[in-house]
Amino acid sequence: MRRFLDHATLWLARVLAAVFYRSVEVQGLERVPETGPVLFVANHGNSLVDPLLLIARIPRTLRFLAKSTLWKNPAVRPLLDLSGAVPVFRRQDGVDMSQNDATFSRCFEELRAGGCIALFPEGISYHASELQPLKTGAARIALGAATSQLRIVPVGLTFEEKWRFRSRALVVVGERKRHFSSKVIP
């Protein structure tokens, strides 16, 4: 069933990207590992569109981290469930952050099984042209996954005019980095 839902998510993301954007150019696609665990980290300048573009253009099945409050939105919740998104419980949302133990466990399981996690390490969507301060989630996931096969792949998203319908978007896949060992060296 999960495989069917992943195909449905991919199809929907591709259709929506084709409707919303005149073109979506992708650079560096050859840098995406074909197999093995990958942590994709991307900037987050265009809210719910950012995951849509990554799902539509990155040739791997991605599990996104998303703020837990999005599950309260009746229009967004089905999309989160369809895509297998993982909720993140943030202090600023006034929720029980101890629930993040389950979030990290799901990420570790996905990566140990050779899957992909995608997140926006700034922890917010924003309208400024420069990156915002990074949160620690990506580092915690990379260290906690405890697999030397993990690749960390940066992704940059740029929009010609993000508020304009049928604008253009650019997805740039950066050079992947091999995860360093999380073992303590005496």
Solvent accessible surface area in square Angstrom, and as a share of the most:
residue,aa,sasa,rsa
1,M,177,0.79
2,R,87,0.32
3,R,189,0.69
4,F,134,0.56
5,L,46,0.23
6,D,26,0.13
7,H,112,0.50
8,A,30,0.23
9,T,15,0.09
10,L,52,0.26
11,W,166,0.58
12,L,50,0.25
13,A,4,0.03
14,R,120,0.44
15,V,56,0.32
16,L,55,0.27
17,A,0,0.00
18,A,61,0.48
19,V,74,0.43
20,F,89,0.37
21,Y,13,0.05
22,R,117,0.43
23,S,50,0.33
24,V,20,0.12
25,E,96,0.43
26,V,39,0.22
27,Q,82,0.36
28,G,12,0.12
29,L,71,0.35
30,E,135,0.61
31,R,83,0.30
32,V,10,0.06
33,P,13,0.08
34,E,158,0.71
35,T,112,0.65
36,G,28,0.27
37,P,11,0.07
38,V,0,0.00
39,L,1,0.00
40,F,2,0.01
41,V,25,0.14
42,A,5,0.04
43,N,31,0.16
44,H,27,0.12
45,G,11,0.10
46,N,15,0.08
47,S,57,0.37
48,L,88,0.44
49,V,38,0.22
50,D,0,0.00
51,P,28,0.18
52,L,24,0.12
53,L,0,0.00
54,L,2,0.01
55,I,24,0.12
56,A,3,0.02
57,R,71,0.26
58,I,4,0.02
59,P,84,0.53
60,R,41,0.15
61,T,68,0.40
62,L,8,0.04
63,R,22,0.08
64,F,10,0.04
65,L,25,0.13
66,A,15,0.11
67,K,77,0.33
68,S,14,0.09
69,T,37,0.22
70,L,36,0.18
71,W,34,0.12
72,K,156,0.66
73,N,62,0.32
74,P,119,0.75
75,A,77,0.60
76,V,12,0.07
77,R,117,0.43
78,P,78,0.49
79,L,83,0.41
80,L,18,0.09
81,D,72,0.37
82,L,39,0.20
83,S,14,0.09
84,G,9,0.09
85,A,7,0.06
86,V,3,0.02
87,P,30,0.19
88,V,37,0.21
89,F,30,0.12
90,R,41,0.15
91,R,180,0.66
92,Q,113,0.50
93,D,41,0.21
94,G,72,0.69
95,V,43,0.25
96,D,83,0.43
97,M,71,0.32
98,S,73,0.47
99,Q,76,0.34
100,N,21,0.11
101,D,103,0.53
102,A,63,0.49
103,T,6,0.04
104,F,28,0.11
105,S,50,0.32
106,R,107,0.39
107,C,0,0.00
108,F,39,0.16
109,E,112,0.50
110,E,50,0.22
111,L,1,0.00
112,R,136,0.50
113,A,91,0.70
114,G,23,0.22
115,G,15,0.15
116,C,1,0.00
117,I,1,0.00
118,A,0,0.00
119,L,8,0.04
120,F,21,0.09
121,P,20,0.12
122,E,3,0.01
123,G,25,0.24
124,I,70,0.36
125,S,46,0.30
126,Y,21,0.08
127,H,125,0.56
128,A,45,0.35
129,S,118,0.76
130,E,107,0.48
131,L,116,0.58
132,Q,41,0.18
133,P,110,0.69
134,L,117,0.58
135,K,117,0.49
136,T,89,0.52
137,G,23,0.22
138,A,16,0.13
139,A,58,0.45
140,R,132,0.48
141,I,1,0.00
142,A,4,0.03
143,L,79,0.39
144,G,26,0.25
145,A,0,0.00
146,A,71,0.55
147,T,26,0.15
148,S,62,0.40
149,Q,99,0.44
150,L,0,0.00
151,R,52,0.19
152,I,41,0.21
153,V,0,0.00
154,P,54,0.34
155,V,7,0.04
156,G,28,0.27
157,L,9,0.04
158,T,78,0.46
159,F,30,0.12
160,E,78,0.35
161,E,82,0.37
162,K,48,0.20
163,W,189,0.66
164,R,108,0.39
165,F,121,0.50
166,R,91,0.33
167,S,0,0.00
168,R,115,0.42
169,A,5,0.04
170,L,48,0.24
171,V,0,0.00
172,V,50,0.29
173,V,0,0.00
174,G,18,0.17
175,E,110,0.49
176,R,106,0.39
177,K,123,0.52
178,R,143,0.52
179,H,7,0.03
180,F,128,0.53
181,S,69,0.44
182,S,50,0.32
183,K,168,0.71
184,V,141,0.81
185,I,151,0.77
186,P,166,1.04
